[in-house]
């Protein structure tokens, strides 16, 4: 009777092994084996990190093996098993690999196909086509859409991490807990718990060093030393945590009545303000999104305030971007003065602090939460619902949605939900952040996620006009590297535009994103279908770039830029000044977050800026979902291109006082998982 050699690889992550019984069935073109137990001895099977080989005896030659079916039976208690892959060597010597890379539970039969990617139209064998459909039907029951808040992008139908499908939960060791990470942050930062609980103002700026001095990094230390300087204030619009709001300003808006006479001392080319704007030297950051958003009122003992500033910036003759005028609220008038660099020091400083605090609110809620976390979850859910594991685009995308559904579910439980960290520390907590997301969705577009187009929409594409916009320059390099990789993979499976149009599973995935995730909103510009390989490449590049590079660029610099709290106050406790000449240091201290909220904020940005243990960075694909040589060669080329970008960024950063490295591929995790 034919003997098949079956090799089983167990994952190396924490608790990956099992003491349960594993049964296997091989189904081939000529028949099906009986369900057989896999064991050599009573104990020591399927240990963490193990690769074990077993023999499966069939009554007849099974022909080409189509499917491997696995069942796990618990013995005394439930212990999930993480199976990496199974290889089957037939009596004729032919060896086939069946990727798994998922947790196997005792609840159902798991069916694996061999690692060759197949489009639906390329699957000619009826049993494989039937299984393909059954897999999607099962997934659609498991991955359901839900509206977490009215007007939000739809998300996973789960109220807690434990309710998620096991496949997308965190690994045991990676179980992400915002509260626990905050506690760890408090311990690691050596924050005094009595300071944390003491809800009073700081005495002066130096007083903030009581919670800062022990944990400063080179980046945060530079911010502490230079945060009051106009040059660093302007630099953050280009290369800080939120380098997406600054736009070229060709015409000063009527709601911001700045005149040449007001800013004449800041202009260095003997031109009027209007002439400077026409020459491309004037930029603007408008926080209109915050206008009318209610401030956090969850703590009745502390009144908190929000504003919606407008900031005008100027590129001087040394190519520095400097602030030249700030209006703290949208509606001009005698109670809403325009602050200038020529004003008294504390007046100008507080105006800049209001801009930085407003920038923090939009960064956290829109740039970070909506435009990376929430949209990546939409892509992930749609992928699981519409692309079977054998589909090449599933294999391409699955590393880039790793743990995203889990981290977002945790965020809804502990970060942005009721009594979460947003409510405890941020001025938009208590529901303001929810209103901001809904409002931001009114202008949320496909092009805003397409990096080169987003840069161009803001008028920021010219290196000659804006030479020190490293966010743009490095981001374009990474975008192109991702695009080239996607192009290589797409060209392997899609030989023409017709193949794209005929791929009903791809079209269902794209439609699912649009109809369910984006609520069918045509104004977003998201496509309902794709008809060309060119558009498919752009779409996939957008998905991967958003989940990896864009998230990294706006997440992992938080400790550098936000740990010195006066540079990015998470809330303000006094209203903006209505007149010039009234601001004192005492008023600024009373405006900045109190000691307790400062510690909550510091712990949060420390935890959010940490890379996780065993992080997988861009280009790292240890789970070999693809087995074809051309794809592996494309991955190797991708890694080489990313390595070249790393070297370029490292060389560029040498001797820079404030180096920019957030787009360095060795600092870009594959997915939104923090």
N, C-alpha and C positions, 0 to 999 in steps of 0.2 A: 504493500500500500504506500502511496506517495507520502513523503515526509517533508514538511515545510519548516524551515528554520525561522523563528520569529524573535526579533530583538526588540526589547522594550526599554525606552529611556525615561527615567523618572526625573523630574525637575530638581534643581538644587536649592530652591527657595525654602524658607522656613516651613515646616510641617507638610512638605510636598509628598512624603512617603505615606504608605498605608499598610495596615495589618489586615485589610480586607482581602477577600478572594476576588481574583480577576478572571473573567471568562472571555474567550475570544471565539469568533466565528469568521471564517474566510469565505467570501462569496466571489466566484469567478465566472468566466464565460461558459464553463462546462458543468458547473454545479456548485454546491455549497457544502462546506464541512460541517460536522456536528459541533455544537457548542462545547468547547474544551477548556478546562481549568488550566491556568498558567502557574506552575509551581515546580520547584526543584526540591525544596525541603519544606518542612512545616513552618519555619520561621525565616526571616531575613530576605524575603522577597519584596521588591518594590520599595527599597530603602531610598531615602533622599540622595539624589545624585547618582543613583545606580544605573548601570546599563546591563541588563540581564538577557540571556538568550534561552529560548524554550523550543521544544519540538511540538508541532501539531501534525497529527496523523489524519489523513483523509482517506476515504474509501476508494476514491478515484482521482484521477488527474483533474484539477479544477480549472485548468486553462489559465488565461490571463486573470490575475486577481483584480477585481473591480472595487470591492469594498472590504473593509475590516470593521467588524462589529465588536464592541466592547461592553461588557457588563461588570459592574462592581457590586459585590455583595458584602455587606458589613458583617463582622463577626460578633463583637460585643458592643461596640459603640460606633457612631458615625465618624469616620475620619476621611475627608475628601482626599483624593489622590490627584497630583498634577502630572499628567503624562505629556512628555515633550513630543515624542514621535514613536512610531512602530515601523520596523522594516520587515519585509517578508521575502525570504529567499526560497524560490521554487526548486524542485528537484532538478530542473534543467539548468540551474545555476543563475537564472535571471533574478535580480534583486530589485524590489520596488520599495520606495519610501512613502509612508503615510503620515504627514504632519498632523499634530494634534494641538499642542501648546494650549491646553485648557485644563480646568479642574474637572475631574470625573467624580460624580456623586453616585449614591446607591439608588437614585430615584428613577433612572431611565437607561435605555440602551443608547450608546453613542456610536455613530457610524462615521468612519473616516474614508475619504477618497485619497487616491495617490496624489503626490505633490504637483503634478503637472496642471498648470492653470488652463481652464477651458471656458470659453464663452458659451452661452446657451446654444447658439447656432452650430457650435462645433461638437456638441454632445450628441452623438448619433445613436447611442445604445439606450434602449427604452428604460431599462431598470435604473440607469444613472439619471436620466431625465426625470423619472418619477421621484427618485430620492431628492433630487435638487429642489423640486417643488415642495415636497414634504418638509424639507429643512426650513424653507422660507415660511411655510404655514405655521410651523412650530415656533419659529422666532417671532413672528408677528403677534402671537399670543403672549409671548414672554416679554417683548419690548413694546410697551404701549405708551402712547403720548398722553400728556397731562398738562393742564394749564395751572402752573404754580401760583401765579398772580394774574389778574385780569390785564390783558394787553401785552403780556410777556411773550417772548418766543416760547413755544411749547418745549417741555422737557420730559424726562422719564417719569413714568407713573410709579413712583416709590416714595414713601414718606420717610424712609430711613435707609441707611446703608445696608442693613441686614435684609431688607426686602428686595434688593437688587438681584438680578440673575447672578449666580455664582461666577460665571465667566467674566463679569466686569467688576466684581468686587476687588478691593485691594487685597494683595497678598497679605498673609497674616502678619509678617514683620513690617509691612508698609502701611498697616491700618492707620489712616490719617485722621487725627483728632485735633481740631483747632484749639479746643480748651486745653488738652494735654500739651500740645506744642507751646501754647502760651505759658503754661506752668513751667515747662522746660526752659522757655526763654527767660522767665523770671529768675530761674536758678542759674542759668548760664551767664546771664547778664549781671548777676549779683545784685539785683534790685532789692532794696530794703522794703519788706512787706509793709512796714509802718508808713513809709513814704507813699507806697502804692495806695494805701487806704486813706491817706490824709488829703481831704478834698479842699485844698487851699491853694492860693496863688504862689508862684515862684517870686522871689524877692527881686531878682535881676537876671540878666542873661547869663552871667557866670554861674548862677545858681543851678541852671540846667546841667551843668557839668557834673553835678552830684549823681545823675543817672547815666551820664554819657562817658565820663572819663575812662571807665573800666572796659568799655566795649567798642571804642572807636576803631574803625578800619582806616586804611589810607584814604579811601574815598570820603568817608564821613568826616574824618579829621580835616580834610581840605575844605569841606563844606563849612564846618564849624569855624574855621579861621577866616573864611572869605564870604560868608553868606550875605553880609550887608553890602557887598560891593555890587554896583550895577552891572559890571561885566559878568559876574557869575550868575546873577539873576537872569540876564539875557541869554547866557550860554545854556541854561536849563531848558529854554524853549526849543533848542536845537538838539540837545544831547542828554537831557535829563530823563526822568521816568515817563514823561508825557510829551514826547516830541512830535505830536500830531496836530496840535491846535494852531500853531503859528501859520499865518497866511500872508502872502504878499498883498499889500494894500495899495491900490491904485487911486482910490478916492476915499477921503475921510467921511465916515457916515454922519448923517445929520444928528443922530442921537449922541454924538461924541464931538461937540463943537470946539475942537482944538484949532488954534490959529498959529500962523507963523510967528506972531509976536510972543506967544506963550513959550514956544520951544526954540526960539531963535538962538539962544546960547548953546543948545545941543547940536545944532546943525553946523556942519563943518565945511560945506562946499559953496557957501555964499549963494545958496538957492533958497527959494521959498519952500514951504512945506509941500505945497502942491507940486512944485517942480521936482522936489526930491522923490515924491511918490511916483511921478511919471517916469523917473529914471530907475525905479525899482529899488529904492533905498529905504522904503517905509514898509513896516510889517505890523500886523495886528493880531491880537489874541482876544477873542470875544467870548465871555462866559455867559452868554444869553440863556443857555440851557438852564442855569440855576435861577433865573428870574421867577419869583413867585413860589419856588419850592419851599415848603414849610421846614423850619429848623427843628432839630431833635428836641422833643419835649418829654422824653421818657423819664427824666429825672426832675421832679418838681423843685428840687433844691437848687438847681442850676439852670439859668436861662441861657440858651444858646442862640447864635445868630448865623445867618448865611447872607451872602451878597452875590451879585452878578456883575463883576467888574469888566471893564474894557481897558486893554493895555496897548498903547502905541509904542512901537520899537523902531529903532533907527540903526542902519548899518553905517558906521562912521568910516573915515578914510583908512582906518587900519583893519577894516572888515570885521570889527566887533559889532555884535548885536546888543544895543543898549536901550533900556526903557527911557522914554522921554515924556510920557503923559499917562496918567491913570485916573479913570473915573470909576469909583467903587460900585456904583449901581447904574442901571441902564438909562433911566430917565434923567436928562440934564436939568439943572435948576440950582437955585441958590443954596439949597440944603445938600447938594451933591456936587461939591467942587471938583475941579480937575486938578489933581496933584502933580507937581513937577519936580524935577531934580533940584531946582533952585529954591524950593520951599525949605522950611526949617527941617532939620535932620530927622526928628521923630515923626513929623507929618509924612515925609516921603517914605520913611522906613515902614510905618504902619500901612501905608497904601500898598507897598510891595508885599507885605505880609498877607494882606487881604487877597491879593492876586494869587500868591502861593497857596493859601488855604483853599481858595476856589479851584485852583488847578488840581490840588490833591483830590477834591471831591469828584471832579469829572474823570480824573485818571482812574480812581478806584472803581467807580460805578459804570462808566461807559467804556473808556479805553481798555481797561483790564477785564472787568466782569462781562460786559455785554459783547465786546468785539473780539474776545478770545475765548473765554470760558463758555458762555452760553451758546454762541454760534458753533463752537466745536462739538458741543454735546448734540446739537441738531444734526451735524454731519454724522456723528457716531451712531445715533439711534437709527437714522435713515439707512446707514450702511448695514447695520445688523438686520434690519427689517427687509431689505430689498436685494442684498448681494450675498449669494451663497459663498461658502468658504472656498470653493473651487474657482470662483471668479477671480481673474487677475487683479481687478480693482479692489476687491476685498483684501487680497494678499498685500497689495500696495498700501492700502490705507490703515489696516488694522494696527500697525505699530504706532500710528499717529493719533489714535483715539484711546490708547492704553491708559486706563484709570481715570479718564476724563469724566465719564458718567459718575464714577465713584466720588471724585473730588467735588463735583458740583452738588451731588446729593448731600455730602457732608457740609458743604457751604450753606445749603438751604436749612440744614439742621442747626448749625452752630455759628455761622458767620453773618449771613444776611437775613436770617429768620428772626422771629420775635425773641428778644432778650439775647441776641447774638452779639458778636464783637462790634458790629456796626452800631447797634443801639448803645453799647457801653461807651464807645470812644468817639464816634464820628458825628459831625454836625448834621449830616444827612440821614442819620439813624432814625428809627421810629417811623419809617415809611417814606421819608423824603427820597431815599435811594431808589425805592420802587417807582415812585413818580418820575424820577430822572430817567430810568431805563425806558419806561413807557414813552416819555417825551422824546428820548434819543432815537427810539425806533421809528419815529415819524420821518427821520432823515437818514436812516440806516440803509446803506446801499451795497450792492455787489461791488461796485467800483471802489468804495471806501475800504474794502478788504483786499483789493487787487493792488499790491504795493506800488508799482510804478504809476498806475493811474491815480492813486490817492495822493502821491507826491505832486503830480502834475495838477490835480484839481486845486491844490493849495498854492499853486504858482511857485513851488519851491524846488523845481527840477534842475535849475541852472547851477552848475558848479562854479562858474565864473562869478555869478551874482552872489552866491552864498557858499564860500569855499570850505567852511568848517562845519558843515552839516554831516557829521559822521553817521548819524542814524540813517540818513538817506543813502550815503555812499556805500556803507557796509550792507545795508538792507538790500540794495539793488544787487550786489554781488551774491548774496545768499539766495535771493529770489531767482536769479539766473541759474545758479547751481542746481536748485530744486527743479526748475523748469527743464533744464537739460536732462536731468535724471528721469523726470516724468516722461519727457519726449522719447528717451531711449526705450522705456518700458512700454509706453503706448504703441510705439511703432512695431514692437514685437507681435502684438496681438491684434492691432487694428491696422490693416493694410490699406484701407481706403475710408473715405467719408461714409460710404454705403454701409460698411461694417459697423460704424458708430450708430447710424440710424437704425440698423436692424437689431442692435443689442437691446432687447426689451428690458432686461434687468438693469442695465445702466440707465435707461430712460426712466424706469420706475424709481430708481434711487434719486435722480435729479428732481423728479416730480415730487417725491416724498419730502425732500428738503423744502421745496417751494410751497407746496400745499399745506403741509402740516407744521413744519418748523417755523416757516415765515408767514403762516396764516393766509397764503394765497395773495399776498400784497404785491401787486404788479409794480408799485412805485419803488420797490427795493431794487428792481433791475435784475433780480436773480432769474436765471433762465428756467423755463418749465421743461425744456428738452434741449438736447445737444445734437447738432447735425454735422459737425465737422471735427476732424482730429485736432485742428487748431484750437477750437473752443473747448474740447475735452481736455487738452493739455493745460490750458489756462485755468479751467475749473479745478482740476486736481492739484495744480500748483498752488492755487489759492487755499484749498483745504489744508494741504500739508504745511504751507508757510505760516498760515494763521495759527495752527495748533502747535507749531514748534518755534520758529524764529520770532514771529510777532509776539507771541506770549512771552518768550524769554526777554525780548527787548524792553517790555513794559512791566515785567515782574521782578526780575532778579537784581535790579538796581534800587529797590525800595529802601534797603537798609542804608546804602550809600547816601541817598538824597533825603530820606525822611527821618533818619534817626536823630539828627539835630533838629529838634522839634520846632524852634522858631522859623526854620526854613520851610516847613510844610505842616503847619498846625492842622490837626484833624478836626478841630472845632474852634470857634471863637465865642468868647463869653461876654463881650461888650459890643454894642452896635458900632458901625462905622462912624467916624467923626463927620459932623455936618458943617464944620467950619475949619478953616486953617488956623494954625497957631494955638490950638488947644491941646494937642497931644503931648503927653509926658511919658517918661519911662514907666511910671507907675500905671498909667492907663494901658500901656502895651502889655505889661505883666498881667493886669486884670483881664485883658482881652484874650491872651494865650490860654491854652488848656491848663487846667489845674493839675496838681501833682498826680492824682489818681488816673485821670484820663491820659496824661503823658505816659505813664507806665504801661497802661493798656495798649496805647498806640505803639510804643517802643517794642513791647513784647510781640505784637502782631507783625510789625514789619520785619523784625528779626526772624520770626518763624516762616513768614512767606518768602523770604529771600534765601532760604536754605535749599541746597540741592538735596534730594533724598538719597538714602543709602542705595547703592547699586543702580544709580541713575543711568538711563540709556540715552546717549546724546545723538544728535542728528547724524545719520549715516550708519549708526550701529543697529544691526538687525540680527541679533543672536538667534531669534526664533526663525528658523528657515522655512517660512511658508512657501517660498518659491524654491523649486528644485532644478529649474532649467538653467543651463549654463549661460545663455545670453543675458538673463536677468542678473545673475551673479556678477557677470562682467560689468554690467551697467552700475551695479552697486559699488564695485571696486573703483570705477571711474568717478562716481559721485564722491566717494571718500577722498580720493586724490584731489578733486576740486575743492572740497571743504578744507582739506589740509592746507592747500595753497592760500585760501582765505585766512585761515588762522595765522599763517606765517606773515601775510601782508599786514594784518591788524597788529600783530605783535611788534613788527618793525615800525609801523606808524606810531605806535604808542610810546616808543622809547623816548625817555626824557620829557614826556608830557606831564605837566602838573596835574592835569585831570584827564587821565586816559579814558578812552571809550572802548569798551570790550563787550557790550551786551549782545552784539550780533556775532561774536566769535563762535564758530560752530562747536568748539569744544566746551562751550558754556550754554548750548542750546539743547535742552531735552527734546526728545522726539515728540512729546505730547504734552498737553495741558494736564499736569498731575500735581500741581502745587498751588 
